[in-house]
């Protein structure tokens, strides 16, 4: 099953791909960490520990300190699927992460990526 293979991928295996993608497009690792922290609640030390301990994506999200409730505002297509229509919660979380990194690499403003709510 393709989803099982996705779940077993390690965060450490995709993290450097994210770093390369955002840096190639002129964004920073700090901005990447801001996006990942917003989504998962991991801080810098937590992200480093996830990389160092080679946790799989299933564990990475299961141990996420605080998934952002505004993550449900993430919409659009990634890997050929509309993220808001993905039924499996873990697959949706993985694709949310992919979508945010993609938006960062495409140069979107951080306020837009982090789904900042307008006040007033």
N, C-alpha and C positions, 0 to 999 in steps of 0.2 A: 504494500500500500504506500502510495506516494506521501501521504500525510505523516505516516510513521517515520519515514526517512527524514522529512522536514523536522519533526519533533526531536529526532536524535542528533541533528546537526548541533555542533557546539557553538556557543556564543563566541568563543575564541576564534572559530573558523570564519565567522562572518564579520566580526569587529574590524579586522584590518582591511577588509573589502570596503566597509563603510568609510573608514579613515581615508583610504586612497580615493574613493569616489568624491568625498566632500573637498578634500585638499586639491584634487585635480581641477575642481570647479571654483577654486579661490575661497573656499570656506575653511573654518578652523576646527581643530579637534575640540576646543572649548565649546564651540557652537554645537558640535555633534553631541558632546556630553550634556549640554543644556537640553537638547531635544530628548535624549535617552532618559535623562533624569525627570523631565516633565512627564513622559509617558509612564515610567516604571517606578519612580520614587528612589531608585538607586542613586547614591552619591558617588563621588569620584572613587572612593575606596571600595565601594560595593561593585562598581563596574570593573575595576582592576581585579578584584577578587573573583568575579565571574569569569574573566578572561584567564586568570592564573589557574583556577581550579578546573577549567575545561568543562563547565556545566553545559548540559544540553539545553536547547531552547525551552523544552518543557519544564525543566527545573528552573531555568532563568526566570520564566514568567511565574511559576508557582511560588518562588521565593521573593518575587518583586515586593518591595516594602509597601508601595501604595500606588496601584494603577490609577491614573488620573481619570476621574469621572467624565471629564470633557473629551476623552478619547473617542467617545461615541460621535463626536462632531467631525471626526475624520471621515471624509468621503472621497470617492474617486476610484480610478482603476489602477491596479498594480498587478503585474504578472497576469494580465488578462482577466482579472476578477474585480468586481466592484466590492470594495472593502466593507461597505455597509450592508451587503447582502450575504456575506460569508456566515454560514450557520455555526460552524465549529468555533467555540470561543478562543481556543488556543491558536488556531490558524488565523483567526481575525486579529489577534494581538500581534502575531508575527508580521502579518501584512500591514497592520497599522505602523509598526516600527519601520518596515520597508518604505512605506508611503512617506513618513516624516523625513527619513533620510533622503529620499528622492526629492522632496520639496526643498530641503536645505540645499542639496546639490544644484537644483535648478535656479537657485537664487531668490526664492521667496523671502519676504520679510519675516523676521523671527516672530513678530506679533501675530502674523497670519498662520505660521506653522504651529504655534502654540495655542491656536484658537482663542486668542484673547477676546474677552467679551467687552463690548463697548458699554461704558457707563453713561447714563443720561439719556 
